[in-house]
Amino acid sequence: MTLRLFTIVLTGWFLAGTVRAEDPGLDIYFVDVLGGAATLIVTPEKESILIDSGWPGLEDRDPKRIAHVLKDVAGLKHLDHMVTTHWHVDHYGGVEGLTRLLEIKNFWDRGLPEDQLSDVAFPDGPKADDPLGIAYRKASAGKRKAVLAGNTLPLKPGVVAEAIVSGAKPITVHGPVNPLTASAPADHEVDGSDNAQSLGFHFKYKDFDFLDLGDLTWNIEKSLVCPIDRIGKIDLYQVTHHGMDISNHPTLLQTVSPTVAVMNNGPRKGGSAETVKRLRALKALEALYALHKNQATSAQDNADPALTANANAEGGQFVHVHVEPDGRHFTVRIGTDGLTKRFETR
Ligand SMILES: [Zn+2]
């Protein structure tokens, strides 16, 4: 081989190597916002999706925690997609503060009253004179869209983020009756709060499935798996409603049968003993992570201290899930250098 030909071959090989960029996998960060919700998903294409934005006020404590993870840990400069599951302050209160810290390109929510969606209720606002509602409308003006069940976020190929419930309406799926329907516990009284209206997302990346149902409650949770299972098996489950037991319907848990569950509770919010019992009863569950210890319940009704991100009540430590590029394994780590465990997807 001449030197010239060798150089061309070598250059071609080098270029092919650099052009075919490595898939870095998918990352999910459960940001600690002390009993609120703020879950950041970063796709292999470096698109960012934040589901809920924590609490308002407190000198922008929660927006600062979110911006820290997005910029300093994930290395991003802006937020592509801000998703708000429902109109409670622990889910959309951080939007105003966040807009002071970074650019948000798109807003997605379950709708606002002015969208005039048919048959969608707004029991808890946001009312026109609510300062947080004013701030949200201002920040999202011209950049927001209501999401209905069955809609997907406009992401590059490789990751699918599908809304499976919105405004108390589940996605339409045809299939056989879920055999667990027969043993489902009785319905609760109708939940008239915004929790029942929560937007819920199913993220899919290769063999990996992640479920975030916001603060969805009992009867609507049941409608996602009974009589027809509209979800399927899940690898990673964000424990719904901060771990409260009016959510986390046992039949939903048994149907989605997660390998790992992460609970975004606070020291004095969520993390109920009954929810922990229901999760521990799941055969497939290999690990239950919590952002905090519930200070009101016993050690045995809490996650293992080694899998609890924050030992002190002020918190601030996140849980990081990394899905490997082949989609067959994922690791869960406390913060940037804490305990790391590896799991298989299915
Ligand atoms: Zn909440």
Boltz pocket constraint, residues with backbone or C-beta under 6 A from the ligand:
constraints:
  - pocket:
      binder: B
      contacts: [[A, 35], [A, 36], [A, 37], [A, 88], [A, 90], [A, 91], [A, 215], [A, 241], [A, 242]]
      max_distance: 6.0
